[in-house]
Amino acid sequence: MPLAPKRMRDSQTVISHLMQLTDANPVGNVHGGVIMRLVDEVAGIAAARHVGRPVVTVAIDSMSFYSPIYVGNLVTVKASLNYVGRTSMEVGVRVEAEDVLTGQITHTNSAYLVYVALDENGQPVEVPPLIAETPEEERWMMEGKRRQEERLRRRRADEAQRES
Ligand SMILES: CC(C)(COP(=O)(O)OP(=O)(O)OC[C@H]1O[C@@H](n2cnc3c(N)ncnc32)[C@H](O)[C@@H]1OP(=O)(O)O)[C@@H](O)C(=O)NCCC(=O)NCCS
């Protein structure tokens, strides 16, 4: 039986986390790896919410940090599914850091991650179709499809190079 489609907003996930001294790098700013972990965690929750099954990360697109995040900042990570294939899901993530004393919010980075849903035997399993409800969501979906096609082209090229 075909899986019931789900809306983007049904799985959108937002998590806020106060940066602590233990999150700092030797320079005193927040360690990039702390943010990467949070990004993977929140995006993974959105993907798992969509499919209602365990998911694993299969790809993370490049991540740039536009400005530093400081200890004491409240970091908010927002994740939304952009596109789904047969067993894979692309999730877009936006990271913002808030100086809670001034209320100033800075967009520090964005990222795209791809997850695969797994069945009871750890094998890729079909995911529900994704519904875009607004022109903006339709654009996200189109762009996500284009990015996924590009990833798969790169994967095929990598595989061909490994085999040569
Ligand atoms: C995820 C995993 C089960 C997929 O296995 P696989 O043999 O590549 O399976 P498939 O080729 O059927 O790919 C499954 C889906 O992933 C997608 N995919 C595979 N490699 C990809 C890549 N590099 N980028 C984007 N999507 C990719 C495929 O297109 C497919 O999606 P679709 O069904 O929507 O078209 C396997 O690669 C794996 O276990 N990876 C490790 C995952 C993990 O442990 N992550 C945490 C890292 S610490």
The ligand as an SDF file (V2000), in Angstrom:
LIG
                    3D

 48 50  0  0  0  0  0  0  0  0999 V2000
   22.7390    4.6900    4.1800 C   0  0  0  0  0  0  0  0  0  0  0  0
   23.1240    3.3400    3.6180 C   0  0  0  0  0  0  0  0  0  0  0  0
   22.3460    2.2440    4.3480 C   0  0  0  0  0  0  0  0  0  0  0  0
   22.6960    3.3700    2.1430 C   0  0  0  0  0  0  0  0  0  0  0  0
   23.1640    2.2110    1.5520 O   0  0  0  0  0  0  0  0  0  0  0  0
   23.3850    2.1430   -0.0070 P   0  0  0  0  0  0  0  0  0  0  0  0
   23.8960    0.8000   -0.3540 O   0  0  0  0  0  0  0  0  0  0  0  0
   24.1390    3.3600   -0.4530 O   0  0  0  0  0  0  0  0  0  0  0  0
   21.8960    2.1920   -0.5000 O   0  0  0  0  0  0  0  0  0  0  0  0
   21.3310    2.8650   -1.7790 P   0  0  0  0  0  0  0  0  0  0  0  0
   22.3290    2.9450   -2.8700 O   0  0  0  0  0  0  0  0  0  0  0  0
   20.0070    2.1630   -2.0320 O   0  0  0  0  0  0  0  0  0  0  0  0
   21.0160    4.3510   -1.2980 O   0  0  0  0  0  0  0  0  0  0  0  0
   19.9820    4.6150   -0.3960 C   0  0  0  0  0  0  0  0  0  0  0  0
   19.5230    6.0460   -0.6360 C   0  0  0  0  0  0  0  0  0  0  0  0
   20.5890    6.9140   -0.3070 O   0  0  0  0  0  0  0  0  0  0  0  0
   20.8500    7.7990   -1.3860 C   0  0  0  0  0  0  0  0  0  0  0  0
   22.2890    8.0710   -1.3750 N   0  0  0  0  0  0  0  0  0  0  0  0
   23.2780    7.1710   -1.3610 C   0  0  0  0  0  0  0  0  0  0  0  0
   24.4670    7.8030   -1.3410 N   0  0  0  0  0  0  0  0  0  0  0  0
   24.2030    9.1160   -1.3360 C   0  0  0  0  0  0  0  0  0  0  0  0
   25.0130   10.2870   -1.3080 C   0  0  0  0  0  0  0  0  0  0  0  0
   26.3380   10.2330   -1.2750 N   0  0  0  0  0  0  0  0  0  0  0  0
   24.4050   11.4810   -1.2970 N   0  0  0  0  0  0  0  0  0  0  0  0
   23.0680   11.5660   -1.3210 C   0  0  0  0  0  0  0  0  0  0  0  0
   22.2410   10.5060   -1.3290 N   0  0  0  0  0  0  0  0  0  0  0  0
   22.8070    9.2950   -1.3460 C   0  0  0  0  0  0  0  0  0  0  0  0
   20.4060    7.0140   -2.6290 C   0  0  0  0  0  0  0  0  0  0  0  0
   20.1100    7.8870   -3.7090 O   0  0  0  0  0  0  0  0  0  0  0  0
   19.1650    6.3350   -2.0910 C   0  0  0  0  0  0  0  0  0  0  0  0
   18.1140    7.2630   -2.0500 O   0  0  0  0  0  0  0  0  0  0  0  0
   16.7630    7.0720   -2.9380 P   0  0  0  0  0  0  0  0  0  0  0  0
   16.2160    5.7060   -2.6070 O   0  0  0  0  0  0  0  0  0  0  0  0
   15.8660    8.1520   -2.4190 O   0  0  0  0  0  0  0  0  0  0  0  0
   17.1680    7.2410   -4.3600 O   0  0  0  0  0  0  0  0  0  0  0  0
   24.6480    3.0540    3.6990 C   0  0  0  0  0  0  0  0  0  0  0  0
   25.3280    3.9200    2.8070 O   0  0  0  0  0  0  0  0  0  0  0  0
   25.1760    3.2630    5.0960 C   0  0  0  0  0  0  0  0  0  0  0  0
   24.9270    2.4510    5.9840 O   0  0  0  0  0  0  0  0  0  0  0  0
   25.9370    4.3520    5.3150 N   0  0  0  0  0  0  0  0  0  0  0  0
   26.4190    4.6910    6.6290 C   0  0  0  0  0  0  0  0  0  0  0  0
   25.3790    5.5260    7.3680 C   0  0  0  0  0  0  0  0  0  0  0  0
   25.8950    5.9510    8.7130 C   0  0  0  0  0  0  0  0  0  0  0  0
   26.3110    5.1300    9.4810 O   0  0  0  0  0  0  0  0  0  0  0  0
   25.8490    7.2530    8.9710 N   0  0  0  0  0  0  0  0  0  0  0  0
   26.4280    7.8270   10.1260 C   0  0  0  0  0  0  0  0  0  0  0  0
   27.8420    8.1210    9.8350 C   0  0  0  0  0  0  0  0  0  0  0  0
   28.7990    8.1940   11.2740 S   0  0  0  0  0  0  0  0  0  0  0  0
  1  2  1  0
  2  3  1  0
  2  4  1  0
  2 36  1  0
  4  5  1  0
  5  6  1  0
  6  7  2  0
  6  8  1  0
  6  9  1  0
  9 10  1  0
 10 11  2  0
 10 12  1  0
 10 13  1  0
 13 14  1  0
 14 15  1  0
 15 16  1  0
 15 30  1  0
 16 17  1  0
 17 18  1  0
 17 28  1  0
 18 19  1  0
 18 27  1  0
 19 20  2  0
 20 21  1  0
 21 22  1  0
 21 27  2  0
 22 23  1  0
 22 24  2  0
 24 25  1  0
 25 26  2  0
 26 27  1  0
 28 29  1  0
 28 30  1  0
 30 31  1  0
 31 32  1  0
 32 33  2  0
 32 34  1  0
 32 35  1  0
 36 37  1  0
 36 38  1  0
 38 39  2  0
 38 40  1  0
 40 41  1  0
 41 42  1  0
 42 43  1  0
 43 44  2  0
 43 45  1  0
 45 46  1  0
 46 47  1  0
 47 48  1  0
M  END
$$$$
